[in-house]
Amino acid sequence: IYQPDLAILDQFRNPAPSLYTVGPGDVLEVHIWEAPPAMLFSPSVASTTTPSGSIMTTIPPQMVNAGGQIFMPFAGEIPCTDKTTQQIAAEIRAGLQGKAHDPQVVVSLVRNRAQSISVVGNVKDSKQVPMEPGGVSVLQALAAAGGVVQPVSKVTIQLSRSGQVLRLPLEDIIANPKENISLRSGDVVTALYQPLHVTIMGATQQSKEVDFEASGI
């Protein structure tokens, strides 16, 4: 029975899969609510008056620049790198204090370009899989690449990160949820189809190579 190296497996786990932090290249959309009477924002093409009388304004999507910032009207440049969307919203709200009437801000991730996982090897479509708030597991990354081409029982999954390598039989990852770990940005997932075999020779009726599954014989 195959037993993974638990110490290495633990090192590859993502301790905070739900914590997505923004980086250069990500595209953000900002929604701002201003309580009545509105002082800064007024009804416009991009604004909506809610039943409560507050003004909701949507700022067109912006890409986080190479310096890790977006520009927010009346609040100036807002630093975004390594911050969650909630933290960015708090920065914008602080920049609007005293200018807008009791502003409430929501920031959403429209497109992720800063954080991704590479999936290559024996898959239908080798590709960069974007990280998502909530995390991306090994099986989710493989599914995004179209799945493996060869039989599951004959495929080994190799995870590479910062010089460390972990190999797990795909069959075991499917059978054991603990091995379907949440990945981190920059990870490389390689599906390996390398049929394993043992050579039998000597006092036997036939000398030959015998294939066996990724989980062992």
TAHUHU-V766236 format. One record per residue. N is the residue number from 1. RES is the residue in three letters. D_FIRST is the distance of its C-alpha to the first C-alpha in Angstrom with 1 decimal. Layout:
N:RES:D_FIRST + N:RES:D_FIRST
This chain:
1:ILE:0.0 + 2:TYR:3.8 + 3:GLN:6.4 + 4:PRO:9.9 + 5:ASP:13.0 + 6:LEU:14.6 + 7:ALA:18.0 + 8:ILE:18.1 + 9:LEU:16.9 + 10:ASP:19.7 + 11:GLN:22.2 + 12:PHE:21.7 + 13:ARG:22.4 + 14:ASN:26.0 + 15:PRO:27.6 + 16:ALA:30.5 + 17:PRO:29.6 + 18:SER:32.8 + 19:LEU:35.0 + 20:TYR:36.3 + 21:THR:38.9 + 22:VAL:41.5 + 23:GLY:42.2 + 24:PRO:44.7 + 25:GLY:44.6 + 26:ASP:43.6 + 27:VAL:46.2 + 28:LEU:47.4 + 29:GLU:49.8 + 30:VAL:51.9 + 31:HIS:53.6 + 32:ILE:56.4 + 33:TRP:58.3 + 34:GLU:61.7 + 35:ALA:63.4 + 36:PRO:67.0 + 37:PRO:69.4 + 38:ALA:67.5 + 39:MET:68.8 + 40:LEU:66.7 + 41:PHE:65.2 + 42:SER:67.4 + 43:PRO:66.7 + 44:SER:66.0 + 45:VAL:64.0 + 46:ALA:60.8 + 47:SER:61.8 + 48:THR:61.7 + 49:THR:63.7 + 50:THR:61.6 + 51:PRO:63.2 + 52:SER:63.5 + 53:GLY:65.6 + 54:SER:63.1 + 55:ILE:62.7 + 56:MET:59.2 + 57:THR:59.0 + 58:THR:56.2 + 59:ILE:56.1 + 60:PRO:55.0 + 61:PRO:51.5 + 62:GLN:51.5 + 63:MET:49.1 + 64:VAL:48.2 + 65:ASN:50.1 + 66:ALA:49.0 + 67:GLY:50.3 + 68:GLY:48.1 + 69:GLN:50.9 + 70:ILE:52.5 + 71:PHE:56.2 + 72:MET:57.3 + 73:PRO:60.9 + 74:PHE:62.8 + 75:ALA:59.9 + 76:GLY:59.5 + 77:GLU:56.4 + 78:ILE:53.3 + 79:PRO:50.5 + 80:CYS:47.1 + 81:THR:44.6 + 82:ASP:41.6 + 83:LYS:43.1 + 84:THR:41.9 + 85:THR:44.2 + 86:GLN:45.4 + 87:GLN:46.4 + 88:ILE:48.3 + 89:ALA:50.0 + 90:ALA:51.2 + 91:GLU:52.5 + 92:ILE:54.5 + 93:ARG:55.8 + 94:ALA:57.0 + 95:GLY:58.8 + 96:LEU:60.6 + 97:GLN:61.8 + 98:GLY:65.6 + 99:LYS:65.8 + 100:ALA:64.2 + 101:HIS:64.8 + 102:ASP:61.8 + 103:PRO:59.3 + 104:GLN:55.8 + 105:VAL:53.2 + 106:VAL:50.0 + 107:VAL:48.1 + 108:SER:45.5 + 109:LEU:43.2 + 110:VAL:44.5 + 111:ARG:42.5 + 112:ASN:39.7 + 113:ARG:40.2 + 114:ALA:39.3 + 115:GLN:35.6 + 116:SER:33.0 + 117:ILE:29.6 + 118:SER:29.3 + 119:VAL:27.0 + 120:VAL:27.0 + 121:GLY:25.3 + 122:ASN:24.1 + 123:VAL:25.8 + 124:LYS:29.1 + 125:ASP:31.1 + 126:SER:30.4 + 127:LYS:32.2 + 128:GLN:32.8 + 129:VAL:31.6 + 130:PRO:33.9 + 131:MET:32.7 + 132:GLU:33.8 + 133:PRO:34.9 + 134:GLY:32.0 + 135:GLY:29.4 + 136:VAL:27.4 + 137:SER:23.6 + 138:VAL:21.3 + 139:LEU:21.5 + 140:GLN:25.2 + 141:ALA:25.8 + 142:LEU:24.1 + 143:ALA:26.1 + 144:ALA:29.3 + 145:ALA:28.7 + 146:GLY:28.6 + 147:GLY:24.9 + 148:VAL:23.0 + 149:VAL:24.6 + 150:GLN:21.9 + 151:PRO:19.3 + 152:VAL:16.8 + 153:SER:13.8 + 154:LYS:15.3 + 155:VAL:16.2 + 156:THR:14.9 + 157:ILE:17.0 + 158:GLN:18.6 + 159:LEU:20.6 + 160:SER:23.5 + 161:ARG:25.9 + 162:SER:28.6 + 163:GLY:27.1 + 164:GLN:23.5 + 165:VAL:20.7 + 166:LEU:17.3 + 167:ARG:14.9 + 168:LEU:12.5 + 169:PRO:11.3 + 170:LEU:14.0 + 171:GLU:12.1 + 172:ASP:10.1 + 173:ILE:13.6 + 174:ILE:15.2 + 175:ALA:12.9 + 176:ASN:13.0 + 177:PRO:16.7 + 178:LYS:16.1 + 179:GLU:14.7 + 180:ASN:17.8 + 181:ILE:20.0 + 182:SER:23.8 + 183:LEU:25.0 + 184:ARG:28.1 + 185:SER:31.0 + 186:GLY:30.8 + 187:ASP:27.0 + 188:VAL:26.1 + 189:VAL:23.3 + 190:THR:22.6 + 191:ALA:20.8 + 192:LEU:19.7 + 193:TYR:19.7 + 194:GLN:18.8 + 195:PRO:17.5 + 196:LEU:15.4 + 197:HIS:16.5 + 198:VAL:16.9 + 199:THR:20.4 + 200:ILE:21.2 + 201:MET:24.7 + 202:GLY:27.0 + 203:ALA:27.8 + 204:THR:26.3 + 205:GLN:28.3 + 206:GLN:27.3 + 207:SER:26.1 + 208:LYS:24.0 + 209:GLU:21.3 + 210:VAL:18.3 + 211:ASP:16.6 + 212:PHE:13.0 + 213:GLU:11.4 + 214:ALA:10.7 + 215:SER:7.0 + 216:GLY:7.0 + 217:ILE:8.4
